[in-house]
Amino acid sequence: MRYSKDLKDYELLDMASGEKLERWGKYILIRPDPQIVWNKKTHPALWREAHARYIRSNTGGGHWEKLKKMPDDWKIKYRDLTFNIKPMGFKHTGLFPEQAVNWDYMIDKISKRTKNGKEVKVLNLFAYTGGASIACAYAGASVCHVDSSQGMTNWAKENLISSNLGDRTVRFLVDDVIKFVQREIRRGNKYDCIIMDPPSYGRGKNGEVWSIEKDLYALIELCQNVLSDDPMFMIVNTYTGGLSGTIIKNVVSMAITNQKIKNISFDEIGLKQKDSDIFLPCGITTICEF
């Protein structure tokens, strides 16, 4: 499993009975996770320190229950990057800290090329609140950030400003990813790096239906047509238990036919519990290098 060892403002403190205890800066949250099937708490006393808990509803969704005084939103840092955190619907906080290990990869690869004076263009699809976009901009790339949600896109803009990267070249677009890539093909626009975090199921800007099982292959096949003549990598993050890393590797290797692939690798990414050898898997990252 790949995981970041540099998370300072975030800690996975404990896990038990379908819940995880997390520190986000100064505040401790309890959030559900169905993968946590054991009942033994490593640090029982820490759970009493929580500021809020997300309670699932039997009819779907849920709500946050505040246990101690805390703000509605606050900031945390990862390395030189700053992110705005806000507990919101369906248990999310606006950031997936397990992705930090991928931000490190992106920063390393892009920095090496930009330090040699070469331009790097990045396309980030299903870009959410912009963790990857901000990491790539920090490394010196120009970024095209595409997400179907105006609210998440506005949040990403705030994260860029909070990270003192407002002068970097980042295009924020609220759009359906497939339609956007199709237009980029017609325009002749090319990118050196492509990142995507496709959901299992979702809707586009105008109600377009996305299903990862039905649409991922077609999207990757389209994306090969916007890769530059000297591409660096394509990263696909998946969270659907039914699609293994082997399946995504197969999809990438079959869908990309007009570029020379050097290597395709995949691994679980996750979070390490504090002072423990226990890990929480948080999805699979497939990396295609050219």
Rosetta blueprint (number, residue, H / E / L):
1 M L
2 R E
3 Y L
4 S L
5 K L
6 D L
7 L L
8 K L
9 D L
10 Y E
11 E E
12 L E
13 L E
14 D E
15 M E
16 A E
17 S L
18 G L
19 E E
20 K E
21 L E
22 E E
23 R E
24 W E
25 G L
26 K L
27 Y E
28 I E
29 L E
30 I E
31 R E
32 P E
33 D L
34 P L
35 Q L
36 I L
37 V L
38 W L
39 N L
40 K L
41 K L
42 T L
43 H L
44 P H
45 A H
46 L H
47 W H
48 R H
49 E H
50 A L
51 H L
52 A E
53 R E
54 Y E
55 I E
56 R E
57 S L
58 N L
59 T L
60 G L
61 G L
62 G E
63 H E
64 W E
65 E E
66 K E
67 L L
68 K L
69 K L
70 M L
71 P L
72 D L
73 D L
74 W E
75 K E
76 I E
77 K E
78 Y E
79 R L
80 D L
81 L E
82 T E
83 F E
84 N E
85 I E
86 K L
87 P L
88 M L
89 G L
90 F L
91 K L
92 H L
93 T L
94 G L
95 L L
96 F L
97 P H
98 E H
99 Q H
100 A H
101 V H
102 N H
103 W H
104 D H
105 Y H
106 M H
107 I H
108 D H
109 K H
110 I H
111 S H
112 K H
113 R H
114 T H
115 K L
116 N L
117 G L
118 K L
119 E L
120 V L
121 K E
122 V E
123 L E
124 N E
125 L E
126 F L
127 A L
128 Y L
129 T L
130 G L
131 G H
132 A H
133 S H
134 I H
135 A H
136 C H
137 A H
138 Y H
139 A L
140 G L
141 A L
142 S E
143 V E
144 C E
145 H E
146 V E
147 D E
148 S L
149 S L
150 Q H
151 G H
152 M H
153 T H
154 N H
155 W H
156 A H
157 K H
158 E H
159 N H
160 L H
161 I H
162 S H
163 S L
164 N L
165 L L
166 G L
167 D L
168 R L
169 T L
170 V E
171 R E
172 F E
173 L E
174 V E
175 D L
176 D L
177 V H
178 I H
179 K H
180 F H
181 V H
182 Q H
183 R H
184 E H
185 I H
186 R H
187 R H
188 G L
189 N L
190 K L
191 Y E
192 D L
193 C E
194 I E
195 I E
196 M E
197 D L
198 P L
199 P L
200 S L
201 Y E
202 G E
203 R E
204 G L
205 K L
206 N L
207 G L
208 E L
209 V E
210 W E
211 S E
212 I H
213 E H
214 K H
215 D H
216 L H
217 Y H
218 A H
219 L H
220 I H
221 E H
222 L H
223 C H
224 Q H
225 N H
226 V H
227 L E
228 S L
229 D L
230 D L
231 P L
232 M L
233 F E
234 M E
235 I E
236 V E
237 N E
238 T E
239 Y L
240 T L
241 G L
242 G L
243 L L
244 S L
245 G H
246 T H
247 I H
248 I H
249 K H
250 N H
251 V H
252 V H
253 S H
254 M H
255 A H
256 I L
257 T L
258 N L
259 Q L
260 K L
261 I L
262 K L
263 N E
264 I E
265 S E
266 F E
267 D E
268 E E
269 I E
270 G E
271 L E
272 K E
273 Q E
274 K L
275 D L
276 S L
277 D L
278 I L
279 F E
280 L E
281 P E
282 C E
283 G E
284 I E
285 T E
286 T E
287 I E
288 C E
289 E E
290 F L
